[in-house]
Amino acid sequence: MGVKRGDIIGLSGRNVPEWLIAHFGVQMAGGCPLCLPYQEREDQITKLLNSVGSVKMLIMDPGVEGRNCHISEYVVDKGNGKVECKSIPALENVILFYPNERMSSAYTVAELCSRHVDLELPRIDPEDVALVSLTSGSSGFSKAIPSSHHALVVIAWHCYSQFLHRADKDIFYNDRPFSWIAGYPAWEMAACGTRVTLTNALHSSSMVNAVKTATNFITKEKATQAFLVPSILELVMRRKIPLKIKRAITSGVVAHTSLLECIDEICDELQVTYGMTEMGIVCSRVFTSDDKSSVQNMLLGVRPSPWVEVKITDDHGHLQPVGQRGNILIRSKKRFTGYLNHDLPPPTEDLLLKSGWFYPKDGGYVTEDGLLFVEGRLQEMIQVFGRKIYPFEIENVIKAKSNVIAATVLPIKDMETGDHVPSAAIIYQPQNEDSMESMQVYLRKEFNITEENQLLECLYVPQVIVGFKTFPALANGKLDREAIRKTMQRKLTKEQIGRLSFQ
């Protein structure tokens, strides 16, 4: 099909064998897979492809009953099967994972595998781009991150050193899409273990159904270890859904101490990781039942992986003392060199290119014993009267209430003072919701706010509290904070509209 060294090939599909065949086939031909979200809108795919550059081929999963064919139909003439799409001028071919009557003229992965081709595969340089992955898009648009073959080996080494699997005994459950770094099979390749996955974990109608599906498969397949995001672990515990595994592995920007409750109840060990698409997994730590009583912080600290350096700086780039809050910077042998479709701010780019330090825009601190405590996204900080706190400090208290299933705290700008005060989105147990006033009373009591320190109410007590049945999610499963903000903006009262804004 004419794939040459350095060609970027779009790849979109579910967790099926054809995805892996296409992925490694493109790499063996010297090309570079661009991992696209499954069932993305045509306009978003067009925007992504054009922002990345000369994407000459799309390899697509038609989906159940051809539900994903809308993208290929958008660029292919049904009459002659030729690609005719002025909005993506570089595109030359579209290949389907398997046949579909809506696109009967398209080649399939199976057809290409059955061909006998007498040619010599190109020699691959370790620094050739091997993969282009996408960020979550939480900032409004997914950024494209190129990784070399060497970088993928480093990621695999991090996995091997952090995730202790025994190939002869361990079965690892991971339902993350193959197109994500967290779902990419480097974990299993490094450990030589057996993986159990779902074809499409994002099709569930609700988070509760997703949790039940996951736990059923884990039990059925006798998985010994499982990658479960914090929200799933919390739901399993709150809903008392039966589950027992040797180790639960979780990842997120912030890891609350409450996650330790799953030890002995759900798992023998809990492994907390910290990472990002740009760098892979950079920190990790395993907790056991002995840690449940010894951990004193509100958050769980993690240790840097081999070949990873971490430092904390102030806003001017100066190193912060141990225990002092600041900006987290990461440096690793897996060098991140920038995005294909997004320019870094000049100071960040200079720092990255000169010294290799990457600034993920997370805040936290380090301790004397070398632990990193990640407190949250810097842009999500609550700031009142010059004092700053992270949302988790309020979220932990809200989630401690027995009638709360989940909660997220977001900053909202006070137009009069310029401060960023807290607002809260809460999922309550059915038929057991609190009024905004009763939740505020509860928080005043928990934070010990009295007449002597009542200014702290602006910092710790949300002025806007909205109940949700479920939280909207991005295509990668992360919380869609922008959608939550828009919903909460619509819920503002007439008095609040002129004074508070999520914009």
ZIGI-V969659 format. One record per residue. N is the residue number from 1. RES is the residue in three letters. OMEGA is omega in whole degrees, -180 to 180 (NA if undefined). Layout:
BEGIN
[[N & RES & OMEGA] [N & RES & OMEGA]]
END
This chain:
BEGIN
[[1 & MET & 173] [2 & GLY & 178] [3 & VAL & -179] [4 & LYS & -179] [5 & ARG & 178] [6 & GLY & 179] [7 & ASP & 176] [8 & ILE & -176] [9 & ILE & 179] [10 & GLY & -178] [11 & LEU & -177] [12 & SER & 179] [13 & GLY & 178] [14 & ARG & 178] [15 & ASN & -179] [16 & VAL & -177] [17 & PRO & -178] [18 & GLU & 178] [19 & TRP & -179] [20 & LEU & 179] [21 & ILE & -179] [22 & ALA & -177] [23 & HIS & -177] [24 & PHE & 176] [25 & GLY & 178] [26 & VAL & -180] [27 & GLN & 179] [28 & MET & 179] [29 & ALA & 180] [30 & GLY & -180] [31 & GLY & -176] [32 & CYS & 178] [33 & PRO & 171] [34 & LEU & -173] [35 & CYS & -176] [36 & LEU & 177] [37 & PRO & 177] [38 & TYR & 179] [39 & GLN & 174] [40 & GLU & 179] [41 & ARG & -178] [42 & GLU & -177] [43 & ASP & 179] [44 & GLN & 177] [45 & ILE & 179] [46 & THR & -180] [47 & LYS & -180] [48 & LEU & -177] [49 & LEU & -179] [50 & ASN & 180] [51 & SER & -180] [52 & VAL & 179] [53 & GLY & -171] [54 & SER & 175] [55 & VAL & -171] [56 & LYS & -177] [57 & MET & 173] [58 & LEU & 173] [59 & ILE & -167] [60 & MET & 169] [61 & ASP & -180] [62 & PRO & 177] [63 & GLY & 179] [64 & VAL & 180] [65 & GLU & 176] [66 & GLY & -175] [67 & ARG & 180] [68 & ASN & -178] [69 & CYS & -177] [70 & HIS & -180] [71 & ILE & -180] [72 & SER & 177] [73 & GLU & -179] [74 & TYR & -175] [75 & VAL & -175] [76 & VAL & 174] [77 & ASP & -176] [78 & LYS & -176] [79 & GLY & -176] [80 & ASN & 177] [81 & GLY & -179] [82 & LYS & 177] [83 & VAL & 178] [84 & GLU & -177] [85 & CYS & -178] [86 & LYS & -178] [87 & SER & 175] [88 & ILE & -170] [89 & PRO & -177] [90 & ALA & -174] [91 & LEU & -177] [92 & GLU & -175] [93 & ASN & 172] [94 & VAL & 180] [95 & ILE & 178] [96 & LEU & 176] [97 & PHE & -179] [98 & TYR & -173] [99 & PRO & 173] [100 & ASN & -174] [101 & GLU & 179] [102 & ARG & 179] [103 & MET & -173] [104 & SER & -177] [105 & SER & -175] [106 & ALA & 172] [107 & TYR & 178] [108 & THR & 178] [109 & VAL & -180] [110 & ALA & 179] [111 & GLU & -179] [112 & LEU & 179] [113 & CYS & -177] [114 & SER & -180] [115 & ARG & 171] [116 & HIS & -179] [117 & VAL & -179] [118 & ASP & 178] [119 & LEU & -179] [120 & GLU & 180] [121 & LEU & -178] [122 & PRO & 175] [123 & ARG & -175] [124 & ILE & 175] [125 & ASP & -179] [126 & PRO & -178] [127 & GLU & 173] [128 & ASP & 177] [129 & VAL & -176] [130 & ALA & -172] [131 & LEU & 170] [132 & VAL & 179] [133 & SER & -176] [134 & LEU & 173] [135 & THR & -173] [136 & SER & -177] [137 & GLY & -179] [138 & SER & 178] [139 & SER & 179] [140 & GLY & -180] [141 & PHE & -179] [142 & SER & 178] [143 & LYS & -176] [144 & ALA & -174] [145 & ILE & 177] [146 & PRO & 176] [147 & SER & 179] [148 & SER & 175] [149 & HIS & 179] [150 & HIS & -180] [151 & ALA & 179] [152 & LEU & 176] [153 & VAL & 178] [154 & VAL & 177] [155 & ILE & 179] [156 & ALA & 179] [157 & TRP & 176] [158 & HIS & 179] [159 & CYS & -179] [160 & TYR & -177] [161 & SER & -175] [162 & GLN & -176] [163 & PHE & -174] [164 & LEU & 178] [165 & HIS & 169] [166 & ARG & -173] [167 & ALA & -177] [168 & ASP & -176] [169 & LYS & -171] [170 & ASP & 172] [171 & ILE & -171] [172 & PHE & 177] [173 & TYR & 177] [174 & ASN & -176] [175 & ASP & 180] [176 & ARG & 179] [177 & PRO & 179] [178 & PHE & -175] [179 & SER & 178] [180 & TRP & 174] [181 & ILE & 179] [182 & ALA & 179] [183 & GLY & -179] [184 & TYR & -171] [185 & PRO & 178] [186 & ALA & 180] [187 & TRP & -175] [188 & GLU & 179] [189 & MET & -178] [190 & ALA & -175] [191 & ALA & -179] [192 & CYS & -178] [193 & GLY & 178] [194 & THR & -179] [195 & ARG & 171] [196 & VAL & -178] [197 & THR & 174] [198 & LEU & 178] [199 & THR & 180] [200 & ASN & -176] [201 & ALA & -174] [202 & LEU & -176] [203 & HIS & -177] [204 & SER & -177] [205 & SER & 179] [206 & SER & 179] [207 & MET & 180] [208 & VAL & 178] [209 & ASN & 178] [210 & ALA & 180] [211 & VAL & -180] [212 & LYS & 178] [213 & THR & -179] [214 & ALA & -177] [215 & THR & 177] [216 & ASN & -180] [217 & PHE & 179] [218 & ILE & 180] [219 & THR & -178] [220 & LYS & -176] [221 & GLU & 177] [222 & LYS & 178] [223 & ALA & 179] [224 & THR & 178] [225 & GLN & -177] [226 & ALA & 173] [227 & PHE & -177] [228 & LEU & -180] [229 & VAL & -176] [230 & PRO & -178] [231 & SER & 178] [232 & ILE & 178] [233 & LEU & -179] [234 & GLU & 179] [235 & LEU & 178] [236 & VAL & -179] [237 & MET & -176] [238 & ARG & -180] [239 & ARG & 180] [240 & LYS & 178] [241 & ILE & -176] [242 & PRO & 177] [243 & LEU & 177] [244 & LYS & 179] [245 & ILE & -180] [246 & LYS & -179] [247 & ARG & 172] [248 & ALA & 179] [249 & ILE & -178] [250 & THR & -178] [251 & SER & 178] [252 & GLY & 179] [253 & VAL & -178] [254 & VAL & 178] [255 & ALA & -177] [256 & HIS & 179] [257 & THR & -180] [258 & SER & 179] [259 & LEU & -180] [260 & LEU & 179] [261 & GLU & -179] [262 & CYS & 178] [263 & ILE & -175] [264 & ASP & 179] [265 & GLU & -179] [266 & ILE & -173] [267 & CYS & 175] [268 & ASP & -179] [269 & GLU & 175] [270 & LEU & 177] [271 & GLN & 180] [272 & VAL & -180] [273 & THR & 175] [274 & TYR & -179] [275 & GLY & -179] [276 & MET & -178] [277 & THR & -177] [278 & GLU & -171] [279 & MET & -173] [280 & GLY & 179] [281 & ILE & -176] [282 & VAL & -179] [283 & CYS & -179] [284 & SER & 175] [285 & ARG & 179] [286 & VAL & 179] [287 & PHE & 177] [288 & THR & -179] [289 & SER & 178] [290 & ASP & -178] [291 & ASP & -175] [292 & LYS & -179] [293 & SER & -175] [294 & SER & -179] [295 & VAL & -176] [296 & GLN & -176] [297 & ASN & 175] [298 & MET & -179] [299 & LEU & 179] [300 & LEU & 180] [301 & GLY & -180] [302 & VAL & -179] [303 & ARG & 178] [304 & PRO & 175] [305 & SER & 174] [306 & PRO & 179] [307 & TRP & 179] [308 & VAL & 175] [309 & GLU & 179] [310 & VAL & 172] [311 & LYS & -180] [312 & ILE & 180] [313 & THR & 172] [314 & ASP & -176] [315 & ASP & 179] [316 & HIS & 178] [317 & GLY & 180] [318 & HIS & -178] [319 & LEU & 179] [320 & GLN & 176] [321 & PRO & 176] [322 & VAL & 179] [323 & GLY & -178] [324 & GLN & 179] [325 & ARG & 177] [326 & GLY & -179] [327 & ASN & 178] [328 & ILE & 173] [329 & LEU & -175] [330 & ILE & 172] [331 & ARG & -175] [332 & SER & 172] [333 & LYS & 174] [334 & LYS & -174] [335 & ARG & 171] [336 & PHE & -174] [337 & THR & 179] [338 & GLY & -179] [339 & TYR & 177] [340 & LEU & -171] [341 & ASN & -177] [342 & HIS & 179] [343 & ASP & 175] [344 & LEU & 173] [345 & PRO & -176] [346 & PRO & -180] [347 & PRO & 180] [348 & THR & -180] [349 & GLU & 179] [350 & ASP & -180] [351 & LEU & -178] [352 & LEU & -175] [353 & LEU & -177] [354 & LYS & -172] [355 & SER & 177] [356 & GLY & 180] [357 & TRP & 179] [358 & PHE & -177] [359 & TYR & -176] [360 & PRO & -180] [361 & LYS & 172] [362 & ASP & 179] [363 & GLY & 178] [364 & GLY & -180] [365 & TYR & 177] [366 & VAL & -179] [367 & THR & -179] [368 & GLU & -178] [369 & ASP & 171] [370 & GLY & 178] [371 & LEU & 174] [372 & LEU & 176] [373 & PHE & -179] [374 & VAL & -174] [375 & GLU & 177] [376 & GLY & 177] [377 & ARG & -178] [378 & LEU & -178] [379 & GLN & 180] [380 & GLU & -177] [381 & MET & 172] [382 & ILE & -177] [383 & GLN & -179] [384 & VAL & 178] [385 & PHE & 179] [386 & GLY & 179] [387 & ARG & -176] [388 & LYS & 171] [389 & ILE & 177] [390 & TYR & -178] [391 & PRO & -175] [392 & PHE & -178] [393 & GLU & 177] [394 & ILE & -179] [395 & GLU & -179] [396 & ASN & -178] [397 & VAL & 179] [398 & ILE & -177] [399 & LYS & 177] [400 & ALA & 178] [401 & LYS & -174] [402 & SER & -178] [403 & ASN & -179] [404 & VAL & 177] [405 & ILE & -179] [406 & ALA & 179] [407 & ALA & 172] [408 & THR & -178] [409 & VAL & -178] [410 & LEU & 176] [411 & PRO & 175] [412 & ILE & -173] [413 & LYS & 172] [414 & ASP & -173] [415 & MET & -179] [416 & GLU & -175] [417 & THR & -175] [418 & GLY & 179] [419 & ASP & 174] [420 & HIS & -175] [421 & VAL & -175] [422 & PRO & 167] [423 & SER & -175] [424 & ALA & 171] [425 & ALA & -171] [426 & ILE & 170] [427 & ILE & -179] [428 & TYR & 169] [429 & GLN & -179] [430 & PRO & 178] [431 & GLN & -178] [432 & ASN & -177] [433 & GLU & 172] [434 & ASP & 168] [435 & SER & 179] [436 & MET & -178] [437 & GLU & -179] [438 & SER & 176] [439 & MET & 178] [440 & GLN & 177] [441 & VAL & 179] [442 & TYR & -178] [443 & LEU & 177] [444 & ARG & -180] [445 & LYS & -177] [446 & GLU & 180] [447 & PHE & 175] [448 & ASN & -180] [449 & ILE & -178] [450 & THR & 177] [451 & GLU & -178] [452 & GLU & -177] [453 & ASN & -170] [454 & GLN & 175] [455 & LEU & 179] [456 & LEU & 178] [457 & GLU & 179] [458 & CYS & -177] [459 & LEU & -170] [460 & TYR & -176] [461 & VAL & -179] [462 & PRO & 177] [463 & GLN & 176] [464 & VAL & 178] [465 & ILE & -177] [466 & VAL & 177] [467 & GLY & 178] [468 & PHE & 172] [469 & LYS & 175] [470 & THR & 180] [471 & PHE & 175] [472 & PRO & -178] [473 & ALA & 173] [474 & LEU & -179] [475 & ALA & -179] [476 & ASN & 177] [477 & GLY & 178] [478 & LYS & 179] [479 & LEU & 177] [480 & ASP & -175] [481 & ARG & -180] [482 & GLU & 178] [483 & ALA & 177] [484 & ILE & 178] [485 & ARG & -178] [486 & LYS & 178] [487 & THR & -179] [488 & MET & 177] [489 & GLN & 180] [490 & ARG & -177] [491 & LYS & -179] [492 & LEU & 177] [493 & THR & 180] [494 & LYS & 180] [495 & GLU & -177] [496 & GLN & -173] [497 & ILE & -178] [498 & GLY & -173] [499 & ARG & -176] [500 & LEU & -180] [501 & SER & 175] [502 & PHE & -175] [503 & GLN & NA]]
END
